Amino acid sequence: MASALTLACPVPLAPKDRILLGHGSGGKLSAALVNDLFLPLFRNPVLDCLEDQATLSVPGSRLAFTTDSFVVKPLFFRGGDIGSLAVHGTVNDLAMGGAEPLFLSAGFILEEGFEMEKLRRITESMAAAARDAGVLIVTGDTKVVERGGADGIFINTAGIGRVREGLSLSAANARPGDRILVSGTLGDHGITILAEREGIGFDSDLRSDSAALHRLTADMLAASTQIRCMRDPTRGGLASSLNEIAARSGVGMALNEESILIRDEVRGACEMLGLDPLYVANEGKLVAIVAPEDADAVLQAMLRNPLGRNASIAGTVTATNPGYVTIRTSFGTSRIVDMLSGDQLPRIC
């Protein structure tokens, strides 16, 4: 169908002298950009950890610090908008490091001619999301560019949170035997954005899963001190998050397809458009690597939280196939789940 023609090629040719959409995908091109350009120039011990947030020790406290930018298209979608998404995404980056989110900044890049009423709706949504999450937006900035210099509005955020002493979550912590826990259905956000962008209708209430996850992560951390790592699988989906962890920890990841929950309408849209739901973005889900002896306790804590009511143990960390993610399909076969070079769905966050 016509909408499929607008999808980005997942493995674009990568010229050395130009930026592609895939460089912002969270996949192989993104990793190459970070490792080949940014990291060598900005290198320091904190940045070298390459976590979703930087954990910083200051006198009397440990702080988590993160930054993010939001360019989602369309600006308004079922389940949220660019404003609430900016708050949720920043809070979640802090929460994945085990931090209690405290303060956010908000920077707005506005295109000349952008409707004031849309800006009001977005900022009201952003303010409501911050109140619901219990964080304060304490500083910000506004820039306006000429017509054609931006697509209406882009939002940049930063976030600061507090990390308790002794807690050290990292993608480098996974060990063979650990369990892979996923907090719910995959692909809801990415397929919602695609459907609204391309005019695909669903006979269902499918909507973005955009949500702040810090209360869920607090429940999980209260249930166990043996959580190795947490990630929110946004750009590049679950597959990219697990590939990053596998590479950083030098372990394999073995998933069980029958334990991964995907809504029928998401699965149907992916089959129709030739997408893999394991790579589709989520904005209100997380994946956690947990020691085997505590996996059931963490799962029960997740199930008791509304944002984890569909949680499952989706797989196991292995000593075999280090650096690779594999999945056991419902047909009894196995396949490699590699990290994509580019982006199946650009501008989904």
C-alpha positions as CSV (number, residue, x, y, z in Angstrom):
1,M,0.0,0.0,0.0
2,A,1.1,3.6,-0.5
3,S,2.1,4.2,3.1
4,A,4.7,1.5,2.9
5,L,6.6,3.6,0.3
6,T,7.5,6.2,2.8
7,L,9.3,3.9,5.2
8,A,13.1,4.4,5.6
9,C,15.4,1.7,4.3
10,P,16.6,-0.3,7.4
11,V,20.1,-0.8,5.8
12,P,20.9,2.5,4.0
13,L,24.2,3.0,2.2
14,A,26.3,5.2,4.4
15,P,28.3,7.9,2.7
16,K,31.1,9.2,4.8
17,D,30.4,12.9,4.2
18,R,26.7,13.2,4.9
19,I,24.3,12.6,7.8
20,L,21.5,10.2,7.1
21,L,18.2,9.6,9.0
22,G,19.7,6.4,10.2
23,H,22.3,8.2,12.2
24,G,19.5,9.1,14.7
25,S,18.0,5.7,14.8
26,G,19.8,4.2,17.8
27,G,21.2,1.4,15.6
28,K,24.5,0.7,13.9
29,L,24.8,4.1,12.2
30,S,24.1,5.9,15.5
31,A,26.7,3.8,17.3
32,A,29.3,4.5,14.6
33,L,28.6,8.3,14.8
34,V,29.1,8.2,18.6
35,N,32.1,5.9,18.6
36,D,33.9,7.5,15.6
37,L,33.2,11.2,16.0
38,F,31.7,12.2,19.4
39,L,33.4,9.8,21.8
40,P,37.0,10.4,20.7
41,L,36.6,14.2,21.0
42,F,34.5,14.3,24.2
43,R,36.1,11.3,25.9
44,N,36.0,11.1,29.7
45,P,35.4,8.4,32.3
46,V,31.7,9.3,32.7
47,L,30.9,9.5,29.1
48,D,32.8,6.3,28.3
49,C,30.1,4.3,30.2
50,L,27.6,5.2,27.4
51,E,24.6,4.8,29.7
52,D,21.3,6.6,29.1
53,Q,22.3,8.9,31.9
54,A,25.5,10.0,33.5
55,T,25.9,9.2,37.2
56,L,27.9,11.9,39.0
57,S,29.2,12.0,42.5
58,V,29.0,15.4,44.2
59,P,29.7,16.2,47.8
60,G,26.9,14.5,49.9
61,S,25.0,13.0,46.9
62,R,25.0,11.0,43.7
63,L,23.2,12.6,40.8
64,A,22.0,11.3,37.5
65,F,22.1,13.7,34.6
66,T,20.6,13.2,31.1
67,T,19.6,15.1,28.0
68,D,17.3,14.3,25.1
69,S,15.7,15.9,22.0
70,F,12.2,15.3,20.6
71,V,11.3,15.7,16.9
72,V,8.2,13.4,16.7
73,K,5.9,13.6,13.7
74,P,3.0,14.2,14.0
75,L,3.1,16.5,17.0
76,F,-0.2,15.1,18.4
77,F,-1.1,11.5,18.5
78,R,-3.3,9.0,20.3
79,G,-2.0,8.7,23.8
80,G,0.1,11.9,23.9
81,D,1.9,14.6,22.1
82,I,5.5,16.0,21.8
83,G,5.1,17.8,25.1
84,S,4.2,14.9,27.3
85,L,6.6,12.6,25.4
86,A,9.5,15.0,26.2
87,V,8.8,14.7,29.9
88,H,8.2,11.0,29.9
89,G,11.3,10.3,27.8
90,T,13.6,12.4,30.0
91,V,12.2,10.9,33.3
92,N,12.6,7.4,31.9
93,D,16.3,8.0,31.0
94,L,16.9,8.9,34.6
95,A,14.7,6.0,35.9
96,M,16.7,3.4,33.9
97,G,19.7,4.3,36.0
98,G,17.7,3.8,39.2
99,A,17.4,7.6,39.8
100,E,14.6,9.5,41.5
101,P,13.8,12.2,38.9
102,L,13.8,15.7,40.4
103,F,14.3,18.5,37.8
104,L,14.0,19.1,34.1
105,S,14.9,21.8,31.6
106,A,12.9,22.6,28.5
107,G,14.4,24.2,25.3
108,F,12.0,25.0,22.5
109,I,13.1,25.5,18.8
110,L,10.1,27.1,17.1
111,E,9.5,27.7,13.4
112,E,8.3,31.2,12.4
113,G,4.6,31.0,11.8
114,F,4.0,28.1,14.2
115,E,0.4,28.4,15.6
116,M,0.3,29.8,19.1
117,E,-2.6,27.6,20.1
118,K,-0.6,24.5,19.2
119,L,2.3,25.8,21.4
120,R,-0.2,26.3,24.3
121,R,-1.5,22.8,23.9
122,I,2.0,21.3,23.9
123,T,3.2,23.3,26.9
124,E,0.0,22.6,28.9
125,S,0.5,18.9,28.2
126,M,4.2,19.1,29.2
127,A,3.2,20.9,32.5
128,A,0.6,18.2,33.3
129,A,3.0,15.4,32.6
130,A,5.6,17.0,34.9
131,R,3.1,17.4,37.7
132,D,2.0,13.8,37.3
133,A,5.6,12.6,37.4
134,G,6.4,14.8,40.5
135,V,9.2,16.7,38.7
136,L,9.8,20.4,38.3
137,I,10.7,22.2,35.0
138,V,13.1,24.7,36.5
139,T,14.9,26.3,33.5
140,G,14.6,26.6,29.8
141,D,15.2,28.5,26.5
142,T,13.4,29.5,23.4
143,K,14.8,30.0,19.9
144,V,12.8,30.9,16.7
145,V,14.1,30.0,13.3
146,E,12.9,31.2,9.9
147,R,10.1,29.4,8.0
148,G,11.5,26.1,6.7
149,G,14.2,26.0,9.3
150,A,12.4,23.5,11.5
151,D,9.3,21.4,11.3
152,G,7.0,23.4,13.6
153,I,8.6,22.7,16.9
154,F,11.5,20.7,18.3
155,I,12.0,20.2,22.1
156,N,15.3,19.6,23.9
157,T,15.3,18.6,27.6
158,A,17.7,17.8,30.3
159,G,17.0,16.0,33.6
160,I,18.6,15.7,37.0
161,G,17.8,12.9,39.5
162,R,19.1,11.5,42.7
163,V,20.7,8.0,42.9
164,R,20.9,6.2,46.2
165,E,24.3,5.1,47.4
166,G,25.4,1.6,46.5
167,L,23.2,1.4,43.4
168,S,25.1,0.8,40.1
169,L,23.0,-0.2,37.1
170,S,24.9,-0.7,33.9
171,A,24.7,-2.4,30.5
172,A,28.0,-3.9,31.4
173,N,26.6,-5.9,34.4
174,A,24.7,-8.7,32.7
175,R,25.9,-12.2,33.6
176,P,25.1,-15.7,32.1
177,G,22.0,-17.1,33.8
178,D,20.3,-13.7,34.3
179,R,16.7,-13.3,33.2
180,I,15.4,-10.8,30.7
181,L,12.2,-9.1,31.9
182,V,10.0,-7.0,29.7
183,S,7.3,-4.8,31.2
184,G,4.6,-5.2,28.6
185,T,3.4,-5.2,25.0
186,L,5.9,-4.1,22.4
187,G,5.6,-1.6,19.5
188,D,2.5,0.3,20.6
189,H,4.1,3.8,20.3
190,G,5.9,3.2,17.0
191,I,2.9,1.7,15.3
192,T,0.6,4.5,16.7
193,I,2.9,7.1,15.2
194,L,3.1,5.3,11.9
195,A,-0.7,4.8,11.7
196,E,-1.4,8.5,12.3
197,R,1.4,9.7,10.0
198,E,0.2,7.5,7.1
199,G,-3.5,7.5,7.8
200,I,-3.8,3.8,8.7
201,G,-7.0,3.1,10.6
202,F,-7.4,0.4,13.3
203,D,-10.6,-1.0,14.6
204,S,-9.2,-0.8,18.2
205,D,-8.0,1.6,20.9
206,L,-4.4,1.3,20.0
207,R,-2.5,4.3,21.4
208,S,1.0,5.3,22.3
209,D,2.3,3.7,25.6
210,S,4.1,7.0,26.5
211,A,4.4,7.1,30.3
212,A,6.8,7.9,33.1
213,L,8.3,4.7,34.4
214,H,10.1,5.9,37.6
215,R,7.5,4.6,40.0
216,L,7.6,1.2,38.3
217,T,11.4,1.1,38.6
218,A,11.2,2.1,42.2
219,D,8.9,-0.8,42.9
220,M,11.3,-3.1,41.1
221,L,14.4,-1.9,43.0
222,A,12.5,-2.2,46.3
223,A,11.9,-5.9,45.4
224,S,15.5,-6.7,44.6
225,T,19.1,-5.5,44.9
226,Q,20.0,-7.9,42.1
227,I,18.8,-5.9,39.1
228,R,21.8,-5.6,36.8
229,C,20.5,-3.2,34.2
230,M,17.4,-1.5,32.9
231,R,16.7,0.1,29.5
232,D,13.6,1.8,28.0
233,P,13.6,0.3,24.4
234,T,12.8,3.5,22.4
235,R,14.5,4.0,19.1
236,G,15.4,0.6,17.7
237,G,13.0,-1.2,20.1
238,L,13.8,-4.2,22.3
239,A,16.3,-5.6,19.7
240,S,18.6,-2.6,19.8
241,S,18.5,-2.3,23.6
242,L,19.4,-6.0,24.1
243,N,22.1,-5.8,21.4
244,E,23.7,-2.9,23.3
245,I,23.7,-4.8,26.6
246,A,25.0,-8.0,25.0
247,A,27.9,-6.1,23.4
248,R,28.8,-4.2,26.6
249,S,28.6,-7.2,28.8
250,G,30.1,-9.7,26.4
251,V,27.2,-12.2,26.8
252,G,24.5,-13.7,24.6
253,M,20.8,-13.0,24.9
254,A,18.3,-15.8,24.2
255,L,14.7,-14.7,23.8
256,N,11.6,-16.8,23.7
257,E,9.1,-15.4,21.1
258,E,6.1,-16.9,22.9
259,S,6.9,-14.9,26.1
260,I,7.0,-11.6,24.3
261,L,3.6,-9.9,24.2
262,I,2.6,-8.0,21.1
263,R,-0.9,-6.6,20.4
264,D,-2.7,-8.2,17.4
265,E,-3.1,-4.8,15.7
266,V,0.7,-4.1,16.1
267,R,1.6,-7.5,14.8
268,G,-0.8,-7.2,11.9
269,A,0.5,-3.8,10.9
270,C,4.1,-5.0,11.1
271,E,3.3,-8.0,8.9
272,M,1.5,-5.8,6.4
273,L,4.4,-3.3,6.2
274,G,7.3,-5.8,6.5
275,L,8.4,-4.5,9.9
276,D,9.7,-6.5,12.8
277,P,8.0,-5.5,16.1
278,L,11.2,-6.2,18.0
279,Y,12.7,-3.1,16.4
280,V,9.6,-0.8,16.8
281,A,9.9,2.0,19.4
282,N,8.2,2.0,22.8
283,E,7.9,5.0,25.1
284,G,6.4,3.4,28.2
285,K,8.1,0.0,28.5
286,L,11.3,-1.2,29.9
287,V,13.6,-4.2,29.8
288,A,15.5,-5.3,32.9
289,I,18.3,-7.8,33.4
290,V,17.8,-9.5,36.7
291,A,19.7,-12.2,38.7
292,P,17.9,-15.6,38.3
293,E,17.2,-15.9,42.1
294,D,15.4,-12.6,42.2
295,A,13.6,-12.7,38.8
296,D,10.3,-13.9,40.1
297,A,10.2,-11.4,42.9
298,V,10.9,-8.5,40.5
299,L,8.3,-9.9,38.1
300,Q,5.7,-9.9,40.8
301,A,6.5,-6.3,41.8
302,M,6.1,-5.3,38.1
303,L,2.8,-7.1,37.8
304,R,1.4,-5.2,40.8
305,N,2.2,-1.9,39.1
306,P,-0.3,-0.7,36.4
307,L,2.6,0.0,34.0
308,G,3.9,-3.5,34.4
309,R,0.6,-5.5,34.5
310,N,1.6,-7.4,31.3
311,A,5.2,-8.0,32.3
312,S,6.9,-11.3,31.5
313,I,10.2,-13.1,31.6
314,A,11.1,-13.0,27.9
315,G,14.5,-14.8,27.9
316,T,17.8,-15.6,29.5
317,V,21.3,-14.2,29.4
318,T,23.8,-16.9,28.1
319,A,27.5,-17.5,27.9
320,T,27.1,-18.8,24.3
321,N,27.0,-16.4,21.3
322,P,28.5,-13.5,23.2
323,G,27.5,-10.2,21.7
324,Y,24.5,-11.6,19.9
325,V,20.8,-11.7,20.5
326,T,18.8,-14.8,19.3
327,I,15.2,-15.7,19.5
328,R,13.4,-19.0,19.7
329,T,10.4,-18.7,17.4
330,S,7.0,-20.1,17.9
331,F,7.8,-22.6,15.1
332,G,10.7,-24.0,17.1
333,T,13.5,-22.5,15.1
334,S,16.0,-19.9,16.1
335,R,17.2,-16.7,14.4
336,I,19.7,-13.9,15.1
337,V,18.2,-10.6,16.1
338,D,20.8,-8.2,14.9
339,M,21.0,-4.4,15.4
340,L,19.7,-2.5,12.4
341,S,22.0,-0.1,10.6
342,G,19.2,2.5,10.1
343,D,15.7,3.2,11.2
344,Q,12.5,1.4,10.3
345,L,10.4,4.4,11.5
346,P,12.2,7.7,11.7
347,R,11.0,10.6,13.9
348,I,9.0,8.5,16.4
349,C,10.3,10.4,19.4
